[in-house]
Amino acid sequence: LFLEGKCTSDQTEEMLDLFMDLLENCELDRKDKALQILDRQISTISSAIQSRGHAYAVKKMEARYDPLSLIDEYMSGVSQLLILEQLALDARHQWPVVRERLESLKAGIWKALDVGVGSVISLTGEGKTIDAVEQDLKRVLSGVVGTKKVDKSSIGKPHPWLGPARQEMKIYGSGGKNEGIVVSSQVSYVGKEGLMYNPNEEINGSTDVVVHYLKKGYLWHTVREQNGAYGVFMDVNHWVGSCYFVSYRDPLIKTTLDAYDATADSLYEDLKTGAINPDEITTAIIGSIGLIDGSALPPSQIGFRNLAIYLSGRTAEHRQRWREEILSTGDSDFADFAHHLKNWMNPSVAVVGSTSSFQKAMDDGLALKLIISSDPSV
């Protein structure tokens, strides 16, 4: 649970009080309000799947290889839409049961705050501003935790959600089944992902350079220029060791998947013909560094990004090592990437598209389990 806000230093006390008011005094007995919120959220996710299907296809695939990604998909992906649809149905016909679940969730949040473990506060601003709001912050915290002894028994233990998430995955890292998310659309969002690296195998920063080279070269030419998709993306999940491909507003499915499967061979061919030369590698390095540095972010985004880095445990030393590995990328790194990609493990597919496009893909030999929302707009 994240609470975020921004204000001038003289309004900090009011904003902190508002945070606590949201947590403490929210009205959970308003059936009409709950249904309004649920219907609005269902509509928002449904529209997002239509317009940003590539992001939801990636969430579906990532969830097959990593329990944390599975939790994220359940909370913000296609699975969340199905959960909200069922919750809305229950709220209409079994409101007391839903209200009890909401009260239990609220109690769980307050219990977490009460023991004082797991809460992290991130402040972004000028030094004098942070100093000025310190007393307001201490007042709010003392009102939550009080003088009770902080319970540290959960520190260092696996999160209680990890066990059920791994159970949901059945066999961790198995890849799961190919899935098609049915929407009303004339185009598709075509994804494929697999494990490139074994657990605990070190992943080098040079992977960023190879990915940049492929996105601007082979994938651009085959998936965009030849196959007619509006866009194509690729990335390596450095936490899990997986690699995904996904297209944007794609008129094809099976042809695009075949192009993904030929990516490693395209690298081997470019190495053989000398297309991967020092100039091309330097261009890809510059592009990769540019994606890391980017443009200057506003203070609110800087604060949240730094909080995410802190929570991930990635140190400044790790980030510096990653940058150095990018800068020292050579053709041997391209060969190593091609080898891992050629031999990736447990690949699987997720596609967002129409019933007719799925039927054609299945006629072409692609096995898919279709997921159909009850929302008529999807």
Disulfide bonds with the S-S distance in Angstrom:
none
